Amino acid sequence: MDTFLDERIPVTILTGFLGSGKTTLLNRILTEQHGKKIAVIENEFGEVGVDNELVIDADEEIFEMNNGCICCTVRGDLIRILGNLMKRKDRLDMIMIETTGLADPGPVAQTFFVDDEMQSKYKIDAIITLVDAKHVLQHIDDSDECKRQIAFADVIVLNKIDLVPTLTLNNLEKRLRSMNSLASIHRVKDANLDLKYVLDINAFDLDKKVELNPVFLQEELPFEYGGIYSFTKEQHTITFGSGPDPSITIAFIKLPSSSYESFEAAKKRAILVFSDYAQVHEPMTFFTTHKELHQFNVEKSINQFTFQPHDEGYYAVFTQHGPEEFDMCIQYNGMNISSIENYTYAHSHSHDDEVSSVGIENEKEVDLKKFKVWINFMLQTKGMDIFRSKGILNINGSDTRLVFQAVHMLLDASEDRHWRSSEKRRNQLVFIGRNLNRLEITEGFEACLVN
């Protein structure tokens, strides 16, 4: 009797709240002598991408996704990367997806079940959730993402056990078990876990996930709004205010008519379009709608763009976020253009809007003594609100990168590798938390720079 051989590529989803140790575990996986060819897909929350620099040099390929949370709308980046990996002739043994610490893993996993081609090429091996034994109790009650990461886990890695007493660990494990009775739980220090517990374990069970969340397979779209607009073949303007992200992505799809049927066809088209590369625009620039997908950077005081439809008629306009979140306004000859019809697509989950990030990036040298005084003072005084901070520093008088990472007030800094001759020496820092004072953080770091 022939045995069914599943040739799909296994996917491991690595999740866990900010600072739980995901990158540390990922680095352990990449340095093990397992002989597997791994593609790593990374996503992080923050204005400056740092995590890709913290992953060790390895033979594995690293794909960094755009800033933003992949769980929100199953971002086009994830779909595009997976689609490109499907077409490769050389066989991959597995894929690791390291999500942002603010991601709900449910919609990430859902990506592999809403498309027939995805299901035929990939299978989820397990959702691995890291839990910071020292700090998780500060977030578990007021963060829906933290709860979902634990609830959806197939394996829970209870990390940093050396930082808390045994009694606390026992009570915490009981709490985790009450939230997820099916996952295996492993207590570790420094994310040091035998990989037989996390790789090729075939632990993901779709039926159990649906039982946990009945709307698990409900369609998650890469946009929150769609509207039908009538455009002439002349110049129009589109303006934005500030919004929840530093950019917004919009698709302009030409319709044969303004009917509901043509809009539904455009909606299917938009799902594919959002998985393509967007044309990026800075304020006060011009574009045409020949290219369907556009990303608008909206961090300036005046965020106005000029565009010319490639043809006169009806267009379906799909926006990554709701237009009202960015005060989006489309005008022709100074007059506002309203949509003829509009549709909203709500998501089954939401994020803590109070959580934000402050990113810093420059090529100046840092005075190490000044930086140590500043970062220690800031974390001691503001550490309850700063969930996660991390960065790579260009230290004055040193040829070695300095890496620092902190979770609340717990700080670790160490020398990394030497700067390569082919790379720019620069500082990259990101702070994630609540009630962050951008000016205070930025000026504080700038005071540590060598003049």
Buried (B, 14 or more C-beta within 10 A) or exposed (E): EEEEEEEBBBBBBBBBBBBBBBBBBBBBBBEEEBEBEBBBBBBBBBBBBBBBBBBEEBEBBBBBBBBBBBBBBBBBBBBBBBBEBBEEEEEBBBBBBBBBBBBBBBBBBBBBBBBEEBEEBBBBBBBBBBBBBBBBBBBBEEBEBBBBBBBBBBBBBBBBBEBBEEEBBEEBBEBBEEBBEEBBBBBBEEBEBEBEBBBBBEBBBBEEBEEBBEEBEEEBBBBBBBBBBBBBEEEBBBBBEBBBBBBBBBBBBBBEEBEEEBBEBBBEBBBBBBBBEBBEBEBEEEBEBEBBBBBBBBEEEEBBBEBBBBEEBBBBBBBBBBBEBBEBBBEBEEEEBEBEBEBEBEBEBEBBEEBBBBBBBBEBBBBBEBBBEBBBEBBEEBBEBBBBBBBBBBBBEBEEBBBBBBBBBBBEBEEBEEBEEEEEBBBBBBBBBEEBBBEEBBEBBEEBBEE
